[in-house]
Amino acid sequence: SWPRFGRKIRVGMVGLEGHPSLVYDVVAKHPDLELIAIAKDEMPVAGLTRRKAFGRTRVYDGFETMFQRESFDVVGICNTNGHRARVIVEAARRGWHVAAEKPVALNGGELQAVREAISKAGVGFTSLLPMRYEPPLYTMARLAHSGAIGDVLLMNAQKSYKLGSRADWYNNPALFGSTMQWIGVHMMDLMHWVSGQRFRTAYSYEKSVEQPAGSTMENVAGAVFQLENSGVATLNMDYLRPNAAATHGDDRLRVAGTKGILEYRLRDGLLSLGSGSADLVKPPLAAPPFPLFLEFLLHVYQQRPMLIRREEIFHVVEALNAARQSSESGCAAPVSGPGAA
């Protein structure tokens, strides 16, 4: 039932960190898409290339050689966080559309380089932010955008994960960035999207507490953001979830407006409390028509609308960068616009 493109679309991949399945699962199922080659990063690629759909996919030890030898229409970039911006820039310069893992940059300089490269090349660009495509959260945004809860003035978000076993690069700030940037990006994106509000200032705290020697990855983090309409958004994150918990994560988002409240918990789904309601109710859920990567390709090649807009991606990264600056300085930081260092 998926739309066809009337041509073969050549896909490349760099790394398998984060959410690469958003790319390769669509490629495996769509007859017009072909995964031509993949460049290794930290994660092994043997599990992917053994799949029947990717039996002819070529494997390279590094993206530089792959970019010199291959030609793509679109590239999925899922390498370590600290290397991502450079690869995005190189792919854009070659005229290839880009679907990049989050965050797309770790500081203002990297973000500016990505902005300029994408704009100059005129290529399609998106980030792998799958929570927008989950029916409860997709429905939450639709209800908020319809005016069901009025003007959004307060949001509270949570990301709580099991620590588990982590690759070495998680403990290298130059490659990892921070917990705020790695997992906070999901909830920052949702709060920006659902509310329609930009972030104005950030005050953040992140720390590695009572972890094994040599572990620098923050396991507790929190932030407060002022919204453009003077509302408030808070975000708390941790890697303290017990291993025995039924799910890996415990995601929560509460959005309060002048006419009602929407609440999402991974365990309970979406709940709504309107101005005339006596108790929380479960609204009927809707879902996007296509998965993220397919929607991106339809946007690029058929000019169809897409849930994620480029400027939303960049603004969320700006807010994350401000939060990181705040956690390092101990002071509130403004959310800067394009060109900020």
C-alpha positions as CSV (number, residue, x, y, z in Angstrom):
1,S,0.0,0.0,0.0
2,W,3.0,2.3,0.1
3,P,3.4,4.8,-2.7
4,R,6.0,4.0,-5.3
5,F,8.7,6.4,-6.7
6,G,9.0,5.1,-10.2
7,R,12.7,4.8,-9.9
8,K,15.4,3.1,-7.8
9,I,16.6,5.2,-4.8
10,R,20.1,4.4,-3.7
11,V,20.5,4.5,0.1
12,G,23.8,4.6,2.1
13,M,24.3,4.4,5.8
14,V,27.0,5.5,8.2
15,G,26.9,3.7,11.5
16,L,24.2,1.9,13.4
17,E,23.9,3.9,16.6
18,G,20.5,5.1,17.9
19,H,17.6,4.5,15.6
20,P,19.1,3.1,12.3
21,S,16.1,0.7,12.0
22,L,13.9,3.6,11.1
23,V,16.0,3.7,7.8
24,Y,16.8,0.1,7.0
25,D,13.4,-1.4,8.0
26,V,11.8,0.8,5.4
27,V,14.5,0.1,2.8
28,A,14.0,-3.7,3.4
29,K,10.2,-3.4,2.7
30,H,10.1,-1.0,-0.2
31,P,10.8,-2.3,-3.7
32,D,12.1,1.0,-4.9
33,L,14.8,1.4,-2.2
34,E,18.2,-0.3,-2.1
35,L,20.8,-0.2,0.6
36,I,23.9,0.2,-1.6
37,A,26.6,0.4,1.1
38,I,27.2,1.0,4.8
39,A,30.3,2.4,6.6
40,K,31.2,1.0,10.0
41,D,31.3,3.1,13.1
42,E,31.3,1.8,16.7
43,M,28.5,-0.8,16.3
44,P,29.2,-4.0,14.3
45,V,27.3,-4.3,11.0
46,A,27.4,-8.0,10.5
47,G,23.9,-8.5,11.9
48,L,22.4,-6.2,9.3
49,T,24.4,-7.4,6.3
50,R,23.4,-11.0,7.1
51,R,19.7,-10.1,6.5
52,K,18.4,-11.4,3.1
53,A,17.4,-7.9,2.0
54,F,21.0,-6.6,2.4
55,G,23.0,-9.5,1.1
56,R,24.6,-7.4,-1.6
57,T,25.2,-4.3,0.6
58,R,28.9,-3.3,0.5
59,V,30.7,-2.7,3.8
60,Y,33.4,0.0,4.3
61,D,35.6,0.5,7.3
62,G,35.1,4.3,7.2
63,F,32.7,6.8,5.6
64,E,35.5,8.7,3.8
65,T,36.3,5.7,1.5
66,M,32.6,4.9,1.0
67,F,31.8,8.5,0.0
68,Q,34.7,8.5,-2.5
69,R,33.7,5.2,-4.2
70,E,29.9,5.2,-4.0
71,S,27.1,7.5,-5.2
72,F,23.8,7.8,-3.2
73,D,20.5,9.5,-3.4
74,V,20.0,9.6,0.4
75,V,22.2,8.8,3.4
76,G,21.2,7.6,6.8
77,I,23.8,8.9,9.3
78,C,23.7,7.0,12.6
79,N,27.3,7.3,13.8
80,T,28.5,8.6,17.2
81,N,27.2,12.0,18.3
82,G,30.6,13.8,18.1
83,H,31.2,12.7,14.5
84,R,27.8,13.2,13.1
85,A,27.9,16.9,12.0
86,R,31.0,16.4,9.9
87,V,29.4,13.5,8.0
88,I,26.1,15.4,7.5
89,V,28.1,18.3,6.0
90,E,30.1,15.9,3.7
91,A,27.0,14.1,2.5
92,A,25.2,17.4,1.8
93,R,28.2,18.7,-0.2
94,R,27.8,15.7,-2.5
95,G,24.2,16.6,-3.1
96,W,22.7,13.6,-1.1
97,H,19.6,13.9,1.0
98,V,20.3,13.3,4.7
99,A,18.3,11.5,7.5
100,A,20.5,11.9,10.6
101,E,20.3,10.4,14.0
102,K,19.7,12.9,16.9
103,P,21.2,15.2,17.9
104,V,22.4,16.5,14.6
105,A,25.1,18.7,16.3
106,L,26.7,19.1,19.8
107,N,27.5,22.8,19.7
108,G,26.7,26.0,17.9
109,G,29.6,25.8,15.6
110,E,28.6,22.3,14.4
111,L,25.0,23.4,14.0
112,Q,26.0,26.4,11.9
113,A,28.1,24.2,9.6
114,V,25.1,21.8,9.2
115,R,22.7,24.6,8.5
116,E,25.0,26.2,5.9
117,A,25.8,22.9,4.1
118,I,22.1,21.8,3.9
119,S,21.0,25.3,2.7
120,K,23.8,25.6,0.1
121,A,23.3,22.1,-1.3
122,G,19.5,22.4,-1.3
123,V,19.1,18.8,-0.2
124,G,16.4,17.3,1.9
125,F,17.2,16.9,5.6
126,T,15.5,15.3,8.6
127,S,16.4,13.9,12.0
128,L,15.4,10.5,13.4
129,L,12.8,11.5,16.0
130,P,10.4,8.5,16.1
131,M,8.3,9.6,19.1
132,R,6.3,12.0,16.9
133,Y,5.1,8.9,15.0
134,E,3.8,7.0,18.0
135,P,-0.1,7.2,18.0
136,P,-0.6,8.5,21.5
137,L,1.9,11.4,21.0
138,Y,0.8,12.0,17.5
139,T,-2.7,12.3,18.8
140,M,-1.6,14.6,21.6
141,A,-0.1,17.0,19.1
142,R,-3.2,16.9,16.9
143,L,-5.4,17.7,19.9
144,A,-3.2,20.6,21.1
145,H,-2.9,22.0,17.6
146,S,-6.7,21.9,17.3
147,G,-7.1,24.2,20.3
148,A,-8.5,21.4,22.5
149,I,-6.5,22.5,25.6
150,G,-6.1,26.2,24.7
151,D,-2.8,28.0,25.0
152,V,-0.1,25.7,26.4
153,L,1.5,27.3,29.5
154,L,3.1,24.4,31.3
155,M,4.8,21.1,30.3
156,N,6.5,18.4,32.4
157,A,8.5,15.7,30.7
158,Q,10.4,12.6,31.8
159,K,12.9,10.1,30.4
160,S,13.9,7.3,32.8
161,Y,16.0,4.4,31.4
162,K,17.9,1.3,32.6
163,L,21.6,1.9,32.4
164,G,22.5,-1.5,31.1
165,S,25.8,-2.0,29.3
166,R,27.0,1.0,27.4
167,A,29.7,1.3,24.7
168,D,32.9,3.2,25.6
169,W,31.9,6.2,23.6
170,Y,29.1,7.0,26.0
171,N,31.9,7.9,28.5
172,N,33.7,10.2,26.1
173,P,32.1,13.7,26.2
174,A,33.6,14.6,22.9
175,L,31.7,11.7,21.3
176,F,28.6,11.5,23.5
177,G,27.9,15.1,24.4
178,S,25.6,14.9,27.3
179,T,22.6,12.9,28.5
180,M,20.5,16.0,27.9
181,Q,21.5,16.0,24.2
182,W,21.3,12.2,23.8
183,I,17.9,11.4,25.3
184,G,16.5,14.8,26.3
185,V,16.2,15.7,22.6
186,H,13.2,13.4,22.3
187,M,11.1,15.2,24.9
188,M,12.4,18.7,23.9
189,D,11.3,17.9,20.3
190,L,7.8,16.8,21.6
191,M,7.4,19.8,23.8
192,H,8.3,22.2,21.0
193,W,6.1,20.4,18.5
194,V,3.0,19.9,20.8
195,S,3.0,23.4,22.2
196,G,4.0,25.3,19.1
197,Q,6.2,27.4,21.4
198,R,9.9,28.2,21.1
199,F,12.3,27.9,24.0
200,R,13.7,31.2,25.3
201,T,16.1,30.4,28.2
202,A,17.4,27.2,29.8
203,Y,18.6,26.3,33.3
204,S,20.0,22.8,33.6
205,Y,21.8,20.4,35.9
206,E,23.5,17.2,34.8
207,K,25.8,14.9,36.9
208,S,27.3,11.5,37.1
209,V,26.5,10.3,40.6
210,E,27.6,7.1,42.4
211,Q,28.7,5.4,39.2
212,P,31.8,3.2,38.5
213,A,35.1,4.9,38.3
214,G,35.7,6.3,34.8
215,S,32.0,6.7,34.0
216,T,31.3,10.3,33.0
217,M,27.9,9.8,31.3
218,E,25.4,11.7,33.4
219,N,22.8,9.5,35.1
220,V,20.8,12.3,36.7
221,A,19.7,15.5,34.8
222,G,17.1,18.1,35.0
223,A,16.2,21.4,33.2
224,V,13.8,24.3,33.3
225,F,13.0,26.2,30.1
226,Q,11.1,29.5,29.7
227,L,8.8,29.4,26.7
228,E,8.3,32.3,24.2
229,N,4.8,32.9,25.7
230,S,6.3,33.1,29.2
231,G,5.1,29.6,30.0
232,V,7.4,27.0,31.6
233,A,8.7,23.5,30.5
234,T,10.6,21.1,32.8
235,L,12.5,18.0,31.9
236,N,13.9,15.3,34.2
237,M,16.1,12.4,33.0
238,D,17.8,9.5,34.7
239,Y,19.5,6.2,34.1
240,L,18.3,4.8,37.5
241,R,15.5,2.5,36.3
242,P,15.8,-0.9,38.0
243,N,16.9,-3.8,35.8
244,A,13.8,-5.8,36.9
245,A,11.4,-3.1,35.5
246,A,9.0,-4.4,32.8
247,T,10.1,-1.9,30.2
248,H,13.5,-0.3,29.4
249,G,12.1,3.2,29.7
250,D,9.5,5.2,31.5
251,D,8.5,8.1,29.3
252,R,6.0,10.8,30.5
253,L,4.7,14.1,29.1
254,R,2.1,16.3,30.7
255,V,0.9,19.4,28.8
256,A,-1.3,21.9,30.6
257,G,-3.2,24.6,28.7
258,T,-5.8,27.3,29.5
259,K,-8.7,24.9,28.5
260,G,-7.4,21.5,29.6
261,I,-4.6,19.0,30.2
262,L,-3.1,16.1,28.1
263,E,-1.0,13.5,29.8
264,Y,1.0,10.7,28.4
265,R,2.7,7.8,30.2
266,L,4.2,4.8,28.5
267,R,2.3,2.5,30.8
268,D,-1.1,4.2,30.4
269,G,-1.0,5.8,27.0
270,L,-2.7,9.2,26.4
271,L,-5.2,10.7,28.8
272,S,-7.2,14.0,28.4
273,L,-8.9,16.3,30.9
274,G,-11.0,19.0,29.3
275,S,-12.5,22.1,31.0
276,G,-15.9,20.4,31.1
277,S,-14.6,16.9,32.2
278,A,-14.9,15.4,35.6
279,D,-12.0,12.9,35.1
280,L,-9.3,11.8,32.8
281,V,-10.5,10.0,29.6
282,K,-8.7,8.1,26.9
283,P,-9.2,9.9,23.5
284,P,-9.4,7.9,20.3
285,L,-5.9,7.6,18.8
286,A,-4.8,8.5,15.3
287,A,-1.6,7.5,13.5
288,P,0.5,9.0,10.8
289,P,0.0,7.4,7.4
290,F,3.7,6.5,6.8
291,P,6.8,5.7,8.8
292,L,9.3,8.5,9.3
293,F,11.9,7.6,6.7
294,L,9.3,6.8,4.0
295,E,7.5,10.1,4.8
296,F,10.9,11.9,4.4
297,L,11.4,10.4,0.9
298,L,7.8,11.2,-0.1
299,H,8.5,14.8,1.1
300,V,11.7,15.0,-1.0
301,Y,10.6,13.3,-4.2
302,Q,6.8,14.0,-4.2
303,Q,6.6,17.2,-2.1
304,R,4.2,15.6,0.4
305,P,4.0,17.2,3.8
306,M,6.2,16.0,6.7
307,L,5.6,16.0,10.5
308,I,9.1,17.2,11.2
309,R,10.2,20.6,9.9
310,R,13.9,21.5,9.5
311,E,13.7,24.6,11.6
312,E,12.1,22.7,14.4
313,I,15.1,20.3,14.4
314,F,17.6,23.2,14.5
315,H,15.7,25.1,17.2
316,V,15.6,22.0,19.5
317,V,19.4,21.6,19.1
318,E,19.8,25.3,20.0
319,A,17.8,24.7,23.2
320,L,19.8,21.6,24.0
321,N,23.1,23.5,23.5
322,A,21.9,26.2,25.9
323,A,21.0,23.6,28.5
324,R,24.5,22.1,28.2
325,Q,26.0,25.6,28.6
326,S,23.9,26.2,31.7
327,S,24.9,22.9,33.3
328,E,28.6,23.8,32.8
329,S,28.3,27.4,34.0
330,G,25.7,27.0,36.7
331,C,23.8,29.9,35.3
332,A,20.7,30.3,33.0
333,A,21.6,30.4,29.3
334,P,19.7,32.1,26.5
335,V,18.6,29.9,23.6
336,S,20.5,31.5,20.7
337,G,19.4,31.6,17.1
338,P,21.3,30.8,13.8
339,G,25.0,31.8,13.8
340,A,25.5,31.5,17.5
341,A,28.8,29.9,18.6
